[in-house]
Amino acid sequence: MASHHGTHNDLHSEQGARPGEHPGRAKNPVIKVLDLAWLEFCKPDLAASERFARAFGFTTVSRTADELQLRGTDAGAPCVVVRSGPRSRYLGAAFRAADSTDVVRLADATGAAVEKLPESIGGLSVNLTDPSGVLVRVVADTHELATLPGQPTQVFNFGRDVRRANATQRPHREPAKIQRLGHVVLQTTKSIETLNWYLEHLGLIVSDFKYYQGQRERGPTMSFIRCDRGMTPTDHHTLAMTLGPSNRYVHSAYQVADLDALAAGGEYLRDEGFHRSWGIGRHIEGSQIFDYWRDPDGLLVEHFADGDLFDCTLEPGWSPMTASGLAQWGPPVTKDFLGISPGPDALREVASMARALRSDNEFDLTRLRGLLKVVSS
């Protein structure tokens, strides 16, 4: 019998949180950020990073010996900043505040200083560190890059609903043009503490909670978190966090025009010799059509299209965490995507499990058993 995944709506309200469970939002956050602005990485070879970035669909804003700035076609700041360094790693995220007064308000509440950003980006920033030790910038008044020409979308015939006649469908096999940064996913050993920090300081709200099967009473182990812009719908998740044995980057996601752009762009990446991690499929939480790739240093990045948008009225859904529940359709989730393929990354994660079990954090032996069940589910 085929497994059945409930829709998002039936995980809300009547079948959402139980009495006493995490509400998924703070009562009085310091500010409410509007969106992710950009992500920051460190890379040992900026030339190789730029080659992959162009094949993936980014446009270069600038490149010096020390820094590479990448953008999508949407107006705004660069969506990725890559700095030169000895090894490949994630540095942190910048969130866009409504205005400079919110930056000052957050600085006052945390005792941090308001700083000017480099002239290449402009504006103001308050630089914080979340409980997992990750850099979090909140920025305002940055330079606005103008909109670039987008990738044409396809016109579809749906059965007898004919929208295209006497015309062919010929999407080009070319890089899928990135429109914008969508979200970042992080792993943390302090899942609840870190979640609460983002809700209280940045005004983010939870769209979906996931829990280990048989451990719901211990609270969520993954949170899909969106910006609260009132009645203006926003991405199902701008930030997602999952409990694990180490604090690390999992992946980041970038929106493209549609399925054809994503699929043809994937063929282009494959032709260029890059490694697909998992895809193409459609997620459950967020509903995105997805395709995951590894960059030359092994970091995971995602093309996505057709994601869910929620306003502030939807309350968190709750559902068990399983590997098979990651997609509505698509190929089975790969060991590469789950991070359990034989190799250095898997060995590091095993070593981190041993360290985490000896440390004071949320990842204990019971949680480890739950995680192992997720991987095998």
Salt bridges, closest charged atoms under 4 A:
GLU21 OE2 - ARG216 NE 2.77
GLU40 OE1 - ARG83 NH2 3.09
GLU40 OE2 - ARG137 NE 2.57
GLU50 OE2 - ARG54 NH2 3.09
GLU50 OE1 - ARG63 NH1 2.66
GLU67 OE1 - ARG83 NH1 2.47
ASP102 OD1 - ARG105 NH1 2.24
GLU119 OE2 - HIS143 NE2 3.26
ASP161 OD2 - ARG163 NH2 2.91
ASP208 OD2 - HIS8 ND1 2.96
ASP208 OD2 - HIS236 NE2 2.66
ASP228 OD2 - LYS32 NZ 2.97
ASP235 OD2 - ARG180 NH1 2.78
GLU267 OE1 - ARG173 NH2 3.90
GLU267 OE1 - ARG270 NH2 2.42
ASP271 OD2 - ARG173 NH1 3.04
GLU285 OE2 - LYS210 NZ 3.05
ASP291 OD1 - ARG276 NE 2.77
ASP295 OD2 - LYS43 NZ 2.30
ASP297 OD2 - LYS43 NZ 3.15
GLU302 OE1 - HIS183 NE2 3.34
GLU302 OE1 - HIS251 NE2 3.26
GLU302 OE2 - HIS283 NE2 3.90
ASP306 OD2 - ARG282 NH2 2.94
ASP336 OD1 - HIS275 NE2 3.64
ASP336 OD2 - ARG294 NE 2.96
ASP345 OD1 - ARG348 NH2 2.27
GLU349 OE2 - ARG248 NE 3.45
ASP364 OD2 - ARG218 NH2 2.83
